[in-house]
Amino acid sequence: MGKAQINGIEIHYQQKGEGPDVVLVHGVTSTMAVWYNQVMPALRERFRITLYDLRGHGYSEMTPTGYNTDTMSDDLLGLMDHLKLDGACVVGHSYGGAIGLHAAVKQQARIRGLVVSDTGVACLRHLRNIQDWAGWSLFKEQLEARGITYDQFTDDAERIFRRSLEIPKQFGLRKGEPRANKRLQKLLDETTMAKEFREIGSLTEEAIATVRIPVLALYGDQSPYKGLVVRLKELLPVCHWDVLTGTGHFLLLQNPDIFVQRILAFLDDPRRYVEAQSRSSESACARPEVIGETHA
Amino acid sequence: MAVIDRDAIKADLIRILTELREDWEFSGEVTEKTGIFGDLEFESIDAVALGSAIEDHYNQQLPFAEFLTKAGERQAKDIYVGDLVNFLHENVGKR
């Protein structure tokens, strides 16, 4: 277990395996543990994996502020400085993908390839459909009974996060048990995470369009975020997208074998992978609503 | 690497657990029947830290993912210290 002073705070990280560098970035209200089911064990056979806990999460320091992608991408780049990682691939799930994307906007020469796994990006929020979110279906009746409409609910990110803690764990041995714990509660009570989560800052569509590194965008066909994938493809010149059938937001937990297969193929040689996928689907113009479609 | 005696592994594991969780609220004695989630109130990240500390201690990569998959298949709701001791006894020293 390693801890390092990064960007003025203590960040908890681990490194596993040997080979070309890959950095795994988890999403908000999660920890590096999310990679431990099958992803990290499969990747560490061929790569040196760096995992870390985002600020305020896991064993990393909790700060009152600093939860937008601007600051958190500085954390990522700072960790890469500390560990002397250049030419690493970055794999980010959910908000972790937005952090990776913001890091690529700032210093793309240092990132060999980027995987965004069911990532929501604040500037593309209008393309998300929260009615596909598990929590909306769970709380819809209660909320509507209190006169709270879908639009009112989705305007309040903090309320969504607090409600999401009421959703039982959906994966692992403790499936069905409460998801809330003291640390997550503290993150919501004592930090600005829920407010900063939706800040666009400098991660605009124009900024995203400057990214020239290869990007693999993996989304679940039952995810609220799947609507973003076509726009990401339009913005990113070297991008292959893939919508995995029968999965929601947590594709790396719901369909780990396919998730690992897809990212291993990309990580070996990101540029060649995207170019090869592009050649094999030159006429591709289908939208991801066509379940299971895969296109460069 | 020589296979290590089960009692020695159990002593190692309890020492590593104690070092990791100095601030835990569990005040009883840690035995083979102690559940790391139910009794020690571990979260997933604590289990990750435990796994890493064990690998560091034995200087060996261990198949924790396989262990957890098997626990899931038998619909286990917790991981008990005794389960971990058995797992380590089977795997520590084997390359």
Interface residues (C-beta under 8 A of the other chain):
Chain A: M1 Q14 T31 M32 A33 V34 Y36 N37 Q38 P41 R44 D53 G58 Y59 G172 L173 R174 N181 R183
Chain B: F37 E43 S44 I45 A47 V48 A49 G51 S52 A53 D56 Q61 P63 F64 A65 L68 A71 G72 A76 K77 D78 I79
